[in-house]
Amino acid sequence: MAQWWSHAVFYQAYPRSFRDSNGDGVGDLDGVTTGLDHLADLGVDALWLNPVMVSPMADHGYDVADPRDVDPLFGGLDALDRLLDAAHARGIRVTMDLVPNHTSSAHPWFVEALANPGRRDRYIFRDGRGPDGAQPPNNWVSVFGGPAWTRVTEPDGTPGQWYLHLFDPAQPDLNWNNPEVFEDLEKTLRFWLDRGVDGFRIDVAHGMAKPPDLPDMSVTDTALLRNSDDDPRFDNDSVHDIHRFIRRVLDDYPDTVAVGEVWVHGNERFARYLRADELHLGFNFRLVKADYDAAEIRDAIDNAMTAAALEGATPTWTLSNHDVVREVTRYGGGAQGLARARAMALVMLALPGAVFIYNGEELGLPNVELPDAVLQDPVWERSGHTERGRDGCRVPMPWAGTAPPFGFSSTPDTWLPMPDEWAALTVERQLADPSSTLAFYRRAVQLRSARGEFDGSGIEWVDDQVFRRPGGLTCAFNTGTTPLPLPDGEILLTSGELVDGMLPPDTAAWLV
């Protein structure tokens, strides 16, 4: 029997941007709870929450100081319990972000490591190179820009060792050769699973394990971050021991799921993470990275299907998340970008496997060009103000009304400013319009879950812009510049209006 997650629609809620319940301008867990009816009406099966653990918020929660508590900013543990109860009452499962590659520099372990050099074995500390150890131990660069090493001042006030941080200096990497790190992770997993959490999205699932000799990188161009074939920072073989360990814990909790953020080259290397005793699901980002081009889209789909099939695993699909430019903007912006985003939503939802929708995607939200002064992503500072970072895709959700904060909060002073033009994109406004993007998403998700034509695990390509599911669904999409004839069948749903019975550019259709 197929597991629930093998055909589920997950909704990614970025909690600080979903809804604010207490008027501080930052979204929180009670805000997510108040939005659950919206998710139930959308038809989603599960929720993925970005990190809500205790954190100084140097990287908006991905710097965890206490992995077994909820930060007061998000409402504390009681708020999570309320959310779990309310979601489960609606048949919506809840998965949380897990951050096992690193901790916050405010974590008690790291504070102890700075004060006591004898307790540094939970992290990756090394002596420097060159005279007086003044150079970093190797040439590794941070994903956020700059070197991946920071030198500490020893308790006696002298310059001391260096510690590794593949991301921000406030995020020191853990040493997974230390059994204490495994023991602590198991405590964390069981803490949340015992509380009723239904699984985890594992951050940097291709990270964690480091080669013992920490060799230099051959390529340090930041444009290749996460994607170099011989990048020693990621995808080391012993990372799979960590995933097998996580899976053994989850196997004690039936129906729970582990979803990995996996950035690796090659189908065979990707498939290793989906072996029967490792991750249940793994994000393959080829579709996110594909341009709105028929050959690229087909190649991305085939690639992801092939990679999952190598281990008999479930493919996982997404078009956006909190780390990438929203698809409306990626596909050209404006009316054309929205039309293409809607077409790609039909393509994605027609595919077999698990689907992830990022909050605001169902409203057709674009990226926002924010003024320099409000940018908060550490990438902005770490890159010396050359990379704007990810704030543009994290602007809060518009719910109702005609002016900011659009029902997101009771204060207009939201953590990132909301553009006036989003008055046309609110949930309230779109619910009143049967042709809205929200109405379209609700219809598409409902059909996907209710119709037998979506059954079966494979697809068959008719041509570069038409594929069929074994259950009888046909999906056609037009990435060209002239209308295309529709395949035979009864029209189930289109992403835009047909023209004289033809499929116009930037449009997709489902037929049965």
C-alpha positions in Angstrom: 0.0 0.0 0.0 1.3 3.5 -0.9 2.4 5.7 1.9 0.5 9.0 2.4 3.5 11.1 1.4 4.0 9.3 -1.9 1.2 11.4 -3.5 0.8 14.2 -1.0 0.6 18.0 -1.6 2.7 19.7 1.0 2.4 23.4 1.8 5.6 25.2 2.9 4.8 27.8 5.5 7.5 30.3 6.2 6.2 31.1 9.6 7.5 34.7 9.9 5.8 35.5 6.6 2.5 33.5 6.8 0.4 35.3 9.4 1.1 37.4 12.6 -1.3 36.7 15.5 0.1 39.1 18.1 0.8 42.4 16.2 4.6 42.4 16.4 4.9 42.4 12.6 6.4 38.9 12.5 4.4 35.8 11.6 4.1 33.1 14.3 2.6 29.6 14.9 -0.8 30.9 16.1 -0.9 32.8 12.9 -0.3 29.5 11.0 -3.2 28.0 13.0 -5.5 30.8 12.0 -4.6 30.1 8.4 -5.3 26.4 8.5 -8.8 26.7 7.0 -7.2 28.4 4.0 -4.9 25.3 3.6 -7.7 22.9 4.1 -9.7 24.7 1.4 -6.7 24.5 -0.8 -6.7 20.8 -0.3 -3.2 20.2 1.0 -2.3 17.0 2.8 0.7 18.3 4.9 2.4 21.4 6.2 6.2 22.0 6.2 7.2 24.7 8.8 10.5 26.5 8.3 12.5 26.5 11.6 10.8 27.7 14.7 13.3 26.4 17.3 15.0 28.8 19.8 17.4 31.0 17.8 19.1 34.4 17.8 17.8 34.6 14.2 21.1 35.4 12.5 19.7 33.3 9.6 16.0 33.5 10.4 16.0 30.3 12.5 18.5 28.2 10.7 20.9 29.0 13.5 19.4 26.9 16.3 20.4 27.6 19.9 18.0 25.0 21.4 16.7 22.3 19.1 14.1 21.1 21.6 12.1 24.3 22.2 10.1 26.8 20.2 11.3 30.4 20.1 9.1 32.9 21.9 9.0 34.9 18.7 6.8 32.1 17.2 4.8 31.6 20.4 6.6 28.9 22.3 5.9 25.2 22.6 2.2 25.8 23.5 1.6 27.4 20.2 3.1 24.5 18.4 0.9 22.1 20.4 -2.2 24.2 19.4 -1.1 24.1 15.7 -0.6 20.3 15.8 -4.0 19.7 17.3 -5.8 22.1 14.9 -3.9 20.7 11.8 -4.5 17.1 12.7 -8.2 17.8 13.3 -8.4 19.0 9.7 -6.5 15.9 8.4 -3.3 18.0 7.8 0.0 16.5 8.9 2.8 18.7 10.2 6.5 18.4 9.3 9.2 20.6 10.8 12.6 21.8 9.6 15.6 20.0 11.0 19.0 21.6 10.9 21.6 18.9 11.6 24.6 20.4 9.8 25.3 23.2 12.3 24.1 25.0 15.4 23.9 28.6 16.4 27.0 30.1 17.9 24.7 30.8 20.9 24.2 27.0 21.5 25.5 26.0 24.9 27.9 23.5 23.2 29.6 26.3 21.2 29.7 28.7 24.1 31.4 25.9 26.1 33.8 25.3 23.2 34.9 28.9 23.2 35.5 29.0 26.9 37.1 25.5 27.1 39.4 24.4 24.3 39.2 20.9 25.6 35.5 20.7 24.6 35.8 21.6 21.0 35.3 18.1 19.6 31.6 18.6 18.9 32.5 21.2 16.2 35.3 21.4 13.6 38.1 23.5 15.1 41.5 23.5 13.5 44.8 25.4 13.9 45.5 27.9 11.2 48.1 27.8 8.5 51.1 30.0 8.0 53.1 32.1 10.5 51.3 32.2 13.9 48.4 30.2 12.4 47.1 33.4 10.9 45.7 31.8 7.7 42.5 29.7 7.6 43.1 25.9 7.7 42.0 25.6 4.1 40.5 27.6 1.3 36.9 26.7 1.7 34.3 29.5 1.1 31.0 30.0 2.8 27.8 29.5 0.9 26.9 33.0 2.1 30.1 34.5 0.8 33.6 35.0 2.3 35.7 32.4 4.0 34.2 29.4 5.7 36.4 29.8 8.7 36.5 32.3 11.6 39.3 32.6 14.1 38.5 32.7 17.8 40.1 34.6 20.6 41.3 32.1 23.3 40.3 32.5 27.0 43.7 34.1 27.7 43.0 36.8 25.0 45.4 35.5 22.3 44.4 34.7 18.7 43.5 31.0 18.6 42.0 28.3 16.5 39.6 28.5 13.6 36.2 27.0 13.4 34.3 25.9 10.3 31.0 27.4 9.2 29.8 26.6 5.7 27.2 29.3 6.1 27.2 32.3 8.5 29.9 32.6 11.3 26.9 32.4 13.6 26.3 28.8 12.3 29.3 26.6 13.3 29.3 23.2 11.6 28.9 20.2 13.9 31.5 17.4 13.9 29.6 14.2 13.0 32.5 12.0 14.0 31.6 12.7 17.6 29.0 10.2 19.0 27.6 13.0 21.2 26.3 14.7 18.1 24.3 11.5 17.1 23.0 11.1 20.6 21.8 14.7 20.8 20.1 14.4 17.4 18.2 11.4 18.5 16.9 13.2 21.5 15.8 16.0 19.2 14.0 13.7 16.8 12.2 11.8 19.5 11.2 15.0 21.3 9.3 16.3 18.3 8.0 12.9 17.1 6.6 12.2 20.6 4.9 15.5 20.5 3.0 14.5 17.4 5.1 16.0 14.6 4.7 13.9 11.4 8.3 14.2 10.1 11.1 16.5 9.0 12.5 18.4 6.1 16.2 18.0 6.6 18.3 21.1 5.8 21.5 20.7 3.8 20.9 16.9 3.7 24.0 16.6 1.5 26.2 18.3 4.1 27.0 17.3 7.7 29.8 14.8 6.9 33.2 16.3 6.1 36.4 14.6 4.7 38.8 14.0 7.5 41.7 15.8 5.8 39.6 18.9 4.8 41.3 19.3 1.4 41.3 22.6 -0.4 38.5 23.3 -2.9 39.6 23.3 -6.6 36.9 25.8 -7.5 35.9 28.6 -5.1 33.7 30.6 -7.5 30.6 31.3 -5.4 28.4 30.9 -8.5 29.1 27.2 -8.3 28.2 26.9 -4.6 26.5 23.5 -3.9 27.0 22.4 -7.4 30.6 21.5 -8.1 31.3 17.9 -8.9 34.3 17.7 -6.7 33.2 20.1 -3.9 34.8 18.5 -0.7 32.3 20.4 1.5 29.3 18.4 0.5 28.1 14.9 -0.5 30.8 12.9 1.4 30.0 9.2 1.6 29.7 9.1 5.4 26.7 11.4 5.2 24.7 8.3 4.4 25.5 6.9 7.8 23.8 9.9 9.3 20.7 9.5 7.2 20.5 5.8 8.0 20.7 6.8 11.7 17.8 9.3 11.3 15.7 6.7 9.4 16.1 4.1 12.1 14.6 6.6 14.6 11.8 7.5 12.3 11.0 3.9 11.7 9.9 3.7 15.3 7.1 6.2 14.4 5.0 4.8 11.6 3.8 7.1 8.9 6.4 9.8 9.5 8.5 11.1 6.7 12.0 12.5 6.1 12.4 14.9 3.2 16.0 16.0 2.3 17.3 19.2 0.8 19.7 17.5 -1.6 22.0 19.5 -3.9 24.2 17.0 -5.7 25.4 16.3 -9.3 24.3 13.2 -11.1 21.3 10.9 -10.8 23.2 8.1 -9.2 24.6 10.3 -6.4 21.1 11.8 -5.8 19.5 8.4 -5.7 21.8 7.2 -2.9 19.9 9.5 -0.6 16.7 7.7 -1.5 17.8 4.2 -0.7 15.3 2.2 1.3 17.0 2.8 4.6 17.6 6.6 4.1 15.4 9.5 3.1 11.7 8.9 2.1 11.8 11.9 -0.2 14.5 14.2 -1.6 14.1 17.6 -3.3 15.4 17.4 -6.8 15.8 21.1 -7.9 16.1 20.5 -11.7 12.5 21.8 -12.3 13.1 24.9 -10.2 16.3 25.7 -12.2 14.7 25.0 -15.7 13.8 28.0 -17.9 10.4 28.2 -19.4 11.5 26.1 -22.3 9.9 22.8 -23.5 13.2 20.9 -23.9 14.5 22.1 -20.5 11.3 21.2 -18.7 11.1 17.8 -20.3 14.8 17.1 -19.4 14.2 18.3 -15.8 11.2 16.0 -15.4 12.9 13.0 -17.0 16.0 13.6 -14.9 14.1 13.7 -11.6 12.0 10.7 -12.5 15.0 8.7 -13.5 16.9 9.6 -10.3 14.1 8.5 -8.1 13.5 5.3 -10.1 17.0 4.2 -9.5 16.0 3.3 -6.0 12.3 2.8 -6.6 11.6 6.0 -4.7 9.0 8.7 -5.0 9.8 11.8 -7.1 9.4 15.1 -5.4 8.4 18.3 -7.2 8.5 22.0 -6.4 8.7 25.3 -8.3 9.7 27.6 -5.5 10.8 27.9 -1.9 12.2 30.4 0.6 15.6 30.3 -1.1 14.8 31.0 -4.7 13.2 33.8 -6.8 9.5 33.2 -7.1 8.4 31.6 -10.3 6.2 34.5 -11.5 9.4 36.6 -11.6 11.7 33.9 -12.8 9.4 33.3 -15.8 9.5 36.9 -16.9 7.3 38.8 -14.4 4.0 40.6 -15.0 1.1 39.0 -16.9 3.4 36.7 -18.9 5.3 35.5 -15.8 2.0 34.8 -14.0 0.6 32.9 -17.0 3.7 30.8 -17.2 3.7 30.1 -13.5 0.1 28.9 -13.7 1.0 26.7 -16.7 3.9 25.2 -14.8 1.7 24.6 -11.8 -0.5 22.3 -14.0 2.6 20.6 -15.3 3.9 20.0 -11.7 0.6 18.8 -10.3 0.1 16.4 -13.2 3.3 14.5 -12.3 3.4 11.4 -10.1 4.9 11.8 -6.6 4.9 14.4 -3.8 4.4 18.1 -4.5 5.5 21.1 -2.5 3.7 24.5 -2.7 5.4 27.6 -1.2 3.3 30.0 0.7 2.0 32.7 -1.7 2.6 30.6 -4.7 -1.2 29.9 -4.8 -1.8 33.6 -4.9 0.6 34.2 -7.8 2.9 36.4 -5.7 6.0 37.8 -7.5 9.4 38.5 -6.0 9.6 42.0 -4.4 12.4 44.5 -5.2 13.1 45.7 -1.6 15.1 48.8 -0.7 18.7 48.1 0.5 17.9 49.5 4.0 15.4 46.7 4.8 17.3 43.7 3.6 18.0 41.1 6.4 19.3 38.0 4.7 22.9 37.4 5.9 23.9 36.9 2.2 23.6 40.7 1.7 26.2 41.5 4.4 28.5 38.5 3.8 28.7 39.3 0.0 29.7 42.9 0.7 26.3 44.0 -0.7 26.9 42.4 -4.0 24.3 39.6 -3.6 20.8 40.8 -2.5 19.9 37.6 -0.9 16.5 35.9 -0.5 14.4 38.5 1.2 12.5 39.2 -2.0 10.7 35.8 -1.9 10.0 36.0 1.8 7.7 39.1 2.0 4.6 38.4 4.1 1.4 37.0 2.7 -1.4 39.4 1.8 -4.7 38.2 3.3 -7.3 40.9 3.1 -8.0 44.6 2.7 -6.7 47.3 0.4 -3.5 48.5 2.0 -0.5 47.0 3.8 -0.3 44.9 6.0 -3.3 43.3 4.2 -4.5 41.4 7.2 -1.1 39.7 7.8 -0.7 41.7 11.0 -2.3 44.4 13.0 0.7 46.6 12.5 1.9 48.0 9.1 5.5 47.8 10.4 5.9 44.2 9.2 9.3 42.5 9.3 9.7 43.1 5.6 7.5 45.8 3.9 4.6 44.7 1.7 4.0 46.4 -1.7 0.8 48.5 -2.2 0.1 46.7 -5.4 -0.6 43.4 -3.6 -4.1 44.7 -2.9 -5.1 42.8 -6.0 -3.5 39.6 -4.8 -5.0 39.1 -1.3 -6.7 35.9 -0.3 -9.9 37.8 0.2 -9.9 39.4 -3.2 -9.0 36.2 -5.0 -11.7 34.2 -3.2 -14.3 36.5 -4.8 -12.9 35.9 -8.3 -13.5 32.5 -9.9 -10.7 33.2 -12.5 -8.1 34.0 -9.8 -4.9 32.1 -9.3 -6.1 31.0 -5.9 -9.3 29.6 -7.4 -7.2 27.9 -10.1 -4.9 26.3 -7.5 -7.8 25.1 -5.4 -9.4 23.4 -8.4 -6.2 21.8 -9.6 -5.3 20.4 -6.2 -8.8 19.1 -5.7 -8.8 17.3 -9.1 -5.4 15.8 -8.4 -6.5 14.2 -5.2 -10.0 13.1 -6.4 -9.6 11.8 -9.9 -8.4 8.3 -10.8 -6.7 9.6 -14.0 -3.8 10.8 -11.8 -3.1 7.2 -10.7 0.1 5.4 -11.6 3.7 6.1 -11.1 5.0 6.8 -14.6 4.6 9.2 -17.5 4.7 8.8 -21.2 5.8 11.7 -23.4 3.8 12.2 -26.6 6.0 15.0 -27.6 8.1 17.7 -25.8 5.0 19.5 -24.6 2.5 16.6 -24.0 2.7 13.7 -21.5 0.3 11.2 -20.3 -0.3 9.4 -17.0 -1.1 5.7 -16.9 -4.5 6.5 -15.2 -5.6 8.4 -18.3 -4.6 12.1 -17.7 -3.0 14.0 -20.5 -1.1 17.2 -19.7 -0.3 19.6 -22.6 1.7 22.9 -22.2 2.8 25.5 -24.7 6.2 27.2 -24.2 6.2 28.5 -27.8 5.0 31.6 -29.5 2.0 30.3 -31.5 -1.1 28.4 -30.5 -1.0 24.5 -30.5 -3.7 22.0 -31.2 -5.0 20.3 -28.1 -4.6 16.5 -27.8 -7.8 14.4 -28.0 -9.9 14.2 -24.8 -12.2 16.1 -22.6 -10.8 19.3 -21.0 -10.5 19.0 -17.3 -8.7 22.2 -16.5 -6.7 24.9 -18.2 -4.3 27.5 -16.8 -5.7 30.2 -19.1 -8.3 30.8 -21.7 -8.2 28.8 -24.9 -8.2 30.6 -28.3 -10.4 29.1 -31.0 -10.1 25.7 -29.4 -6.3 25.9 -29.5 -3.7 26.0 -26.6 -2.2 29.5 -26.6 1.4 30.3 -25.6 2.2 30.2 -21.9 -0.8 28.0 -21.1 -1.3 24.4 -20.0 -4.3 22.0 -20.0 -5.4 18.8 -18.5 -7.4 16.4 -20.5 -9.0 13.0 -19.9 
